[in-house]
Amino acid sequence: MTKKKPYSIDRNIWGISIESGVLENLEQEPPEDAYMITSSPSGQSTYPKYIEVYFEKGVPKRIDGRAYKLKTLISHLNEIGGLYGVGRSDLVENRLVGIKSREIYEAPAATILHIAHRELENLVLDRELAHFKEIVALKYSELVYYGLWYCALKDALDGFVNSTQKYVTGSIRLKLFKGNCVAVGRKSKHSLYKKELSTYGKEDKFDQKLAEGFIKLWGMPYKR
C-alpha cells in the first residue's frame, strides 16, 4: 500500500507550490522535507555563485554568454538557484474565493529573473515610468493570479508593459549564496546612469548651486 504524501504538490515549469499537511499550522516553520528542488540555505555551499543574465527587450536570452531557448533557460536557472537555496517563499495568500491559504513555493528561476529584470529596468527606465510600472505590476499580477489572461484589462496592460520593454536590453550580474540572490553588476547601452552627475569625486559636473533655488521652489506649497 502506497503511503499518502503529507503535502499537496503542484508542479510547473517555474517550480513547485506546496500546501496542506503540517503547513496548515501557521505557527510552525515548514520542515525541511517539504522542499523538493532547493537545497537548505544554511547548507554546504561555502562560496557564492556568480552568474550574468542577458536580456533583450525584456526577454532573458543568455546566461554567462551562452544562448538558451526560454524553457531551457528557466530549467537551467532552477537547477543553479536550487543548489544555493534561492527561490523559497512562505506566505499566506488571498484566494479568489475569499479564503486565506498558506503555501510555500520553490521558484529559483522566477526569483533570479525577477531580481535581474527589475535591476535592469531601474537602470534604463526613467523615474516616472519606473514608479508607475510598479503600480501596474500589482494589478497585472492580480489578473494573472485570478486566471484572467484574456480579459480586456490585461490586454490593455499588455500594451503598456510591452512598450516599457523597448530599452530593457543589457546584462545583470548576480551573486547567489545561502538563499540570497543579489544584483552586483549592471550594464546596458541604454543606461540612464551618468557618473559625472552622480559622483562625489573630482569628475562631478553637477552644479550644486542650482540646488538652493530648486529646494526653495519645491518647498513653496508646503510653507505655513
Residue, then its C-alpha position, 0 to 999 in steps of 0.5 A: m500500500t502506497k503511503k499518502k504524501p503529507y503535502s499537496i504538490d503542484r508542479n510547473i515549469w517555474g517550480i513547485s507550490i506546496e500546501s496542506g499537511v503540517l503547513e496548515n499550522l501557521e505557527q510552525e516553520p515548514p520542515e525541511d522535507a517539504y522542499m523538493i528542488t532547493s537545497s537548505p540555505s544554511g547548507q554546504s555551499t561555502y562560496p557564492k555563485y556568480i552568474e550574468v543574465y542577458f536580456e533583450k527587450g525584456v526577454p532573458k536570452r543568455i546566461d554567462g554568454r551562452a544562448y538558451k531557448l526560454k524553457t531551457l533557460i528557466s530549467h537551467l536557472n532552477e537547477i543553479g538557484g536550487l543548489y544555493g537555496v534561492g527561490r523559497s517563499d512562505l506566505v499566506e495568500n488571498r484566494l479568489v474565493g475569499i479564503k486565506s491559504r498558506e503555501i510555500y513555493e520553490a521558484p529559483a528561476a522566477t526569483i533570479l529573473h525577477i531580481a535581474h529584470r527589475e535591476l535592469e529596468n531601474l537602470v534604463l527606465d526613467r523615474e516616472l515610468a519606473h514608479f508607475k510600472e510598479i503600480v501596474a505590476l500589482k494589478y497585472s499580477e492580480l489578473v494573472y493570479y485570478g486566471l484572467w489572461y484574456c480579459a480586456l484589462k490585461d490586454a490593455l496592460d499588455g500594451f503598456v508593459n510591452s512598450t516599457q520593454k523597448y530599452v530593457t536590453g543589457s546584462i545583470r550580474l548576480k551573486l547567489f549564496k545561502g538563499n540570497c540572490v543579489a544584483v552586483g553588476r549592471k550594464s546596458k547601452h541604454s543606461l540612464y546612469k551618468k557618473e559625472l552627475s552622480t559622483y562625489g569625486k573630482e569628475d562631478k559636473f553637477d552644479q550644486k548651486l542650482a540646488e538652493g533655488f530648486i529646494k526653495l521652489w519645491g518647498m513653496p506649497y508646503k510653507r505655513 
